[in-house]
Amino acid sequence: MPLDVANKDRLFAADEQRDIAQCGVSLAEPGTTRFAKLGAHDPTPTPYFILEDLFDGIAFADDSHLLDVGCGTGRVLSYFLEARLPGRVTGVELDPDIAAFAAAWSKGRTNVNVVEGSALDIDLAPYSHLYLFNPFDTNLLEQFIMKVELEAARPLTVIHMSDNGETYSYIGRTGWSLLRQGEFQSYRSASGRRFHVYEHPQHFSIWSFDPEA
């Protein structure tokens, strides 16, 4: 099945309309990162249909705190609000301009916070859930995993989207258990029609980490 550019564009345009309904602004892809030399990848909003699948079955409670690592313009923050998930969500974003954009639209939302800076420099103890959409290269990912292991104060759920090849960074480490993994390439419309959104499958994995293990 070839990539269906026209239907992909329509799907992503519908995502922008969901952004605007929830946030008042489009959260479409903001462009190329200025921090590639630091190991950062281009900020890429996760499509809503993927977020709906990834977060299905993930338990949140009033004391939950989700960290979106490399939040970009804040698509995950928007989904958190739209889905009315309990607890709080924080986005950390390295690019100060993009962080300012996410902070501006989310200002006044009592359960949303945006932090400018590197996920390698913030305290991870407050968080119960982590979301990563391929925010940085494998070397930085492994540094981040070690940081999680040192700082986690309670069991964590880690959702890593588009971890193509990076699943192996978690395997064999003490305290980590794979909950689910799979791939996204196609979207099925309400009418049942299926079309490719990505030229190549995008792998994901969902992990639990127990700091007491």
N, C-alpha and C positions, 0 to 999 in steps of 0.2 A: 504494500500500500504506500504510494508516494505521499510526501508532505503536501497537505492541502492548504496552500497559503491563503486563499480567499476565506475559507471557513475559520482558519486560525486567526486571521485578522478580525473577523466578526466576533469570535470568542473573546479575544483580548479587548475589543472595543466594549463588549458587554461588561467585562471586568472593570473597565474604567468607569462605566456608569454606576457600578456597585460602589466603587471608590467614592464617587461624587455624592451618591446618596448617603453614605456613612460619614464621610470626612469633609465634604464640600470641595474637594480638589481631586484631580487625577493623580494616581500613584504609579503611572506608567514608568517604564525604564528610564532612569535619569542620565544614562550615557556611560562613557568609559571612565573607569576609576583613574584618579590622579596619583594613586598610591601603589601602583603595580610593583615598584621597586621594593616596597615593604612587604610584598607577598600577598597584597589584597587582590581579590578578583572583582570584576565589574559588578556593580550592584544590579541585581535582577529580581524584580517582584515575582513571587510565586503565584501562579494562576490560582484562582479561587477553587476550581474543581479539585486541584491537588491538595490544597489546604483542607478541604472538606473530607477528603479521603484520609489524609495523614492524621488528622486530629480526631477522627472517628474512633471511639473506644478509649481514648486517652482520658484518664481520670483527673479532673480538676476539683479543688475544694476552695472554701473561702480563704484558706491560708496559703493557697498556691501562688507561686510567683514565676512567671514565664520570662525567660530572657531570649530575645531574638538577637542572635550574634550577627552583626552586619545587617542592621534592619533596613538600610536604604531609606526609601521614602515612607516606609511604614505599612506595607501591605499586610503583614502578619498582625500588626497592631490593629488595623482596620478589621481584619477577620475576627480577632479576639472580641472586639466590641460588637460586631454584627452578630456573632454566635452567642453573645451574652454569657461567655464563659466566666465562672466564678474566679475570684482572686484578682491578681494584678498582672500587668505585662510591662516589661521594660525593653526598649530597643537600644542597642549600643551601635554607634556608627562612626567610623574613622574619618570620613569626609565631613569637615565642619559645615559646608554649605548644605549638604544633603541632610545632615543631622538637624540643622536649623529649620529646614523645610518640614521635616517630620515633627519637630517640636512645636512648630507654629500651628499646624492643623490639629494637633492633639492637645494643645493648651486648654486647660480647664477640665479635661477628662480626669477624674480623680483616681482612676485605676490604671492610668497610662503614664509612662515616663520615658523620656528619651535622653540618653547620655552621649555626649560627644567624646570619642576616644577609642582606644583599642580594647577589645575584649580580653587581651592579655594583661591589661593593667587594672581591671576592676575586680572587686571582691566577689567571688562566686558563692559565698556561704548563704546569702539570702534566697537562692533560687531553688525551685523544685523541678522546673522543666527548662530545657534548652532547645532552641531551634536554630539550625544552621542550613542555609541554602548555599553551600559551596563558597563560604565567605573568603577563604584564603587557601594558600597552597598547602601541600601535605606536610611540609616541615613545620609550619605554624600550627596546623591542626594537631600534630603530635605534641607540640608544646602546650596547646590548649587542653588536650586530654590529660596531660600530666598535671596541669593547673587544677582541673576538675578534681582529680584524685587527691590532691593536697588540700583543697579548700572546701569541698562539699561537706555541708553540715547535716544533711539528711539525704535519704534516697532520692535519686534524680531520674527523670525520664529525658532522654536525648533523642531528638528527631533530626536526622541528618538527610536532607534532600539533595539529590544530585551528587551523591558521594562516589561517583564512578571511580572504582579502584581504591577508594579510601576506606571502605569497610574493613580492610585488613589492618588499618591503624588501631582498631578497637579489639580485634580478635586476640585472645590469649592473655589479656590483661586481667589482673585480679579485680574482682568486684563487678565486672561487666557481663551482662547477659543480653543476648539478641532476642528481642521480642517479635519483630516482624521485619521483613525486607521484601522488596519487589521493584517493579519498574513502571514508569509512566512513558508512554509514547503517543497514545491515542486518546481521544475524547469521544464519549458517546452522548449524542444530543437527546433531548426529551423525546424526539420522534423515533429514537432508536438508531439513527444514522451514526456511523463511526468514521472518524477521520484522524489522520496523523497531525499532531501538534508539533512534534519534534522529529527531526530527521533521523535521530538515533535515540534508542531507549535511554531514559534518565533513571538511574538507580537510586533507591532510598533505603535507609535502614533506621530502625527504631530500637533504642537500647535502654536498659535500666542499669543504673550504677548504684551499688550499695557501699557506702564508705566504711561500713562495719565488717564487710566480708574479708 
